[in-house]
Amino acid sequence: MPVAPDPVICWVTDRLALPTPSVESLLNRLSQLASQVDWIQLREKDLPARDLAALSRRSVELSRGRAQIIVNDRLDVAIASGAAGVHLTTQSLPVAEVVRWRAGHNHPKFLIGASCHSAAEARAAQQDGADYIFFGPIFPTPQKSGIPQGLPRLTEISQALHIPVLAIGGIEESSASSCIEAGAKGIAAIRLFQKPISPTNLRKRLASPTYPR
C-alpha cells in the first residue's frame, strides 16, 4: 500500500477560479507549486476525457520528481496519462472495484483516495481498501453547501481510521495547522492555492503545530 508523507499538502485544482481561467494558466501555476506541495489533484470536471488526459499527461511531465498527480474521478484518464493515482467521489467507480483493478494489474503504488462526508462513508472507504480519504467540509466554503463538519468531527474521524485523513473545505493558511492539531494527516484545498501564499511557510506551520498531537 502506498505510504503518504506526513503532513500531506494537496492542491485541488480549479482553473476556472484562476485570474486567467485557462489550461495554460493552470499549468503555469502547477509549475510553480509542484516542488512545494505533495499531491496535485486535477479536478477539472468540465473537461472532456481527451482534454483532461492531455492536461494530466502535461501535468505529470511538469511535476516529475516533485508533486504526485492524482486525477479526480476518472480512472481511465489516470491510467492513460501515467498519473500517480485517482480520487473517487460518491459518483465514481466504487473504491473496492478500483482496488481490485490495482491488485489485478500489479500497480501497488497507485494511490486510491475517496471523498467522505460522514463516519459511515469514511469507514466504508477504509474497509474497501482506500489509501486515504478527504473529509469535510471542515469550515464554511462556497464550494459546498450545508453545515461544516468542524474540528471535533475531524478528530473523531481521524482517530477512528488507520488510513490518512486529509481535511478539506474552507481551509485558510491561518487555520491549516488547526486541522493537523485535530488529527488530520494533511490538508487539501482549492482556494488556498489560488492566491499568493508561501507553501514553504505553510509546510513549516503544518510540521510544527502549536499544540502537541
Secondary structure, 3 states (H helix, E strand, C coil): CCCCCCCEEEEECCHHHCCCCCHHHHHHHHHHHCCCCCEEEECCCCCCHHHHHHHHHHHHHHHCCCCEEEEECCHHHHHHHCCCEEEECCCCCCHHHHHHHHHHCCCCCCEEEEEECCHHHHHHHHHCCCCEEEECCCCCECCECCCCCCHHHHHHHHHHCCCCEEEECCCCCCCHHHHHHCCCCEEEECHHHCCCCCHHHHHHHHHCCCCCC
